[in-house]
Amino acid sequence: MNPSTPPVSSDALESSGTFSSGTLGERVAEKLLSKIRSDGLAAGTRLPSEHAMAVHFGVSRTVMREAIALLKSDGMLTTRKGSGAFVCKTALPHAAMVDPLTEQSVQSLLNLTEVRRGLEAETAALAAVRRTPGQLAEIEHALRRVEEAMAAGGDGVEEDVQFHLRIAEATGNPYWARFVEMFAQQIRLAIKVTRANEARRMDFVAQVREEHEKIVAAIAAGDPDRARAAAGDHMMCVAERVRLADRDFWAGSGGALARDLVRNFGGD
């Protein structure tokens, strides 16, 4: 669901015939559930903000709140304070689901990404205040290597791993670098999955580039808070792009890559 899509007016909801009879909130809930299913949104996908969805459907926030509450009571959505509404597994039709091993693999990938969020945020913050001019140059060079590898037709996976390792080394604490190296193979396999997904959409490719550039800019500026936020946001966006991958991706190359993570390093 894209919050930038032109809004649907309340009159259109009334006359389109898409919704069954009932309150406007009930009809919006039905339309939202239909959208979740038609887009094949994965369990755990965070929906746009309440305000964005209200604009999208052309209704008030009160009506949108009612629709979300109805889907929550039916077990279709879950809400987290301060984070918004998320799709539940039960919201997805059977045809949209993949095999249990792939589902387990995707969850393992998301779990690793959650761990990486804390790791990447802290190393970026420390690098911002401790990096030497030489280490900053190495980080900037590593980022250029990622872009050069992709421009040459590669996936940029190894270069991406090295980029994050250079940041860890710039903390001046060798244990951070060793921690990254300890999980390097898992991270490498995870990046293979996320890169394969991102390569299918130019907007995803642009997002990753911008996220990396924000991290480097904050480190170069010596701003630990900004660096921590940029690195943490990057990993949150990685997880979100994983959740937005469609069934065809997980049924094909994406699922095979994700299963490699479980086969090589165990599940949850």
N, C-alpha and C positions, 0 to 999 in steps of 0.2 A: 504494500500500500504506500503510495507516494503522496505525502501531504501537499505537494505542489500541484496535484491534479486539480483541474477546475472544479469548484464546489457544485454539489447537486442541490438544487433548491428544494425547499419543503413542498412546494407545489408539485415539483417533478416526482417527489416521493409518493405523493398522494395519487398522481394520475398514471404513473408508469406501469402499475400492475405488478411490479416486481415484488412488493410486499404483500403479505396477507393482511386481513383486517386486524384491528387492534389499535392500541395507542401509538402515537408517533414514536415513542421510545422503543416499543416492541418491534415496529417496522424497521427502525434504524438498526436494532439488534440483529434482526434477520438479515438485513443487507450487509452488515459488518461480518457476520458469520459466513455468509456466502462469499464475500471478498476474501476472507481468510482461507477458505477452502479452495476457491478458484486459483488463488496465488500459490497454493501449496505451502503456506508458511509453516516452518518447522516448529515443533514444540519448544517453548522457551523464547520464541521470537518476541522482542519488545515491540509493541505497537507505537505508532506516532502519539504525540501528546494528546490529551483530551481536547485541548483547544484546536489543534491541527485537524483532528478527526471531525470536530464540530463544524469547522470551516469546510472540510471536504464534503460532508453530507448536507451542508447548508442548514444546520439546525443550531439551537442554542446549546450552551454547555450543560445546562440542566437536563435537556433531552439526551445529550450524549452520555452524561453521567448515568442516567436511568438505563440506557442501552447497555453500558458496560456492566452495571450492577446486575442486570438480568442475565447476561452471559456468564457472569461470575457465579451467580446462584445456580446456574445449570451446569457448572463445572467446565465451561468452555474457555474461560479466562481466569487468570489469577492476577491480583494486584499487589504491588509492593510499595510501601510508603516511600515517597520521594523518588521512585523509579518508574512508576506508571503501570500499564497493563501488559500482561504477557500471555501468549497463546498456550493453552494446555493441550496435552496430547489428545484428549478426547474431542477437541475441536476439529481434528483432521479426519477426513473420510478414509476408509480402509485403503482405497486405491492410491492415496497419497503417501502411504507409509512404505518404508523400505524394510529389508529383512532385519531380524533382531540383532545379528552380528554387526551390521552396518550402523544401526541405531546406537549400539553400545560403543562402536568406534567413534562416532560423531560426538557422543557424550564425553568420551575419554579425551578427545581433541579439545573440547570446550573446557574440561577440567584443567588440562595442561595450560591452556590460554589464561585461565583464571590465576594460576600460580605465576605465570610469566608476567602478568600485569603488575603484581607486587614487586617482582624482581626488576623488571625493566624501569618501573617508576623510580625505585630507590637508586639504582645505578645511574640513571640519567641525572637525578638531583645531585648526587655526590660528584659526578663528573663535571657538572656545571661550576662547582666551587673549587674543585681540585685539579682539573685537567691542566696540563702544561700546553704551551703553544704547539709543541710537536705532536702531542696526543690529539689536540683539536684538528691538526692537519691530517692525522691518520684517520680520524672519524670522518672528516669531509671527503677524504680520498676513498674510504670504504663505501660511502654513500654514492659517489660517482661510479664506482665499480658495479654497484647494483644496477644503476641505470644503463651503463654501457653493456652489461651482460644481457639485459632484456632487449636493448636496441639491436643487439647482434643475433637475437632470436633464441637466447637461452631463457631459463626460468629464473635466474638470479638467486637461487636458493642458497648456494654456498656463500655467495657474496653478502646475502642478507644475514646469514649466521655470523659472518666476520664483522659486519657492521655493528651488530649488537655486542659482540665480544670486545671490539675496540672501545666501546662506551664503558663496559665493565672494567677494562684495564685502566681507563682514565680516572677511575675512582681512587687510584693509589692504594687500594686495599686488595692484595692478591687473592684473598678468599672469595671476593665477588667474581673475579675472573674464573677461579676454579669451580665455583658454583655453576656458572654458565657452561663451562667445559664439561662438567659432570652430566648435564642434561643436553649437551650439544646434539647427540644423535636423535633424541626425542624431538628436540626443537627443529632439527633439520627435516625430519619426517612431517612434523606439523606444518612447517613452512611449505613443504611440497604440496600439501593439500590446499592450503590457503592461497598459494600462488596459482595453482591450477584453476581454482574457482575465480580468482580475481582476474586472471588473464582472459576470461570469457566476456568481460564487460569493461569497456574503456573507462567508464566512470569509476569503477573499482580501482583500476590501475592508477588513475589520476588521484584518487583519495589516498592510496598508499604512499605515493610520491609526496603529496602534500603533508601527510602525517610525519613521514621521516624528516622532511625539511623543517618542520616545526620543532622537532626534537633537537636537531642540530643547531638551529638558530637560537634556541633557549640555552643550550650548552655554551655556544659561542658568546652569548650575552652574559654568561655567568649568573643566570637567574635560576636557582634551584627549584623554586615553586613552579615556575613556568615549565621547566624541564620535566618535573615530576608529573604535572598535569598532562603535558603533551605525550609523554610515554605511556601513562595510564590510559589516556583517551585512545591512543593508537591500538592498544590491546583490546579495549572495549569494542572498537570498530572492527578489529579482526574477528572477534566473536560474533558480532552482528552480521558481518558478511558471510560467515559460516552458516548462521541461522537462515540467511536469505537464499542460500543455494537451493536450487529446485531439485525435485525428485530425480530427474534425468541425470543430473550430476552425480548424486549419491548412488544411483543405480549403475553408473558407469565408472569412469576413471576416478572420480572423487571418492566413491565408496571403497574401491580397491586400494587407494592410497591411505585412506583412513584406517582400513583394516590392518595395513602394515604396522601401524602404530601399536595396535593391540597385540598382534602376533609377535612383535619384537620385544615389547616391553610390558605386556600384560594389560588387563583391563582395569576396571574400577573396583 
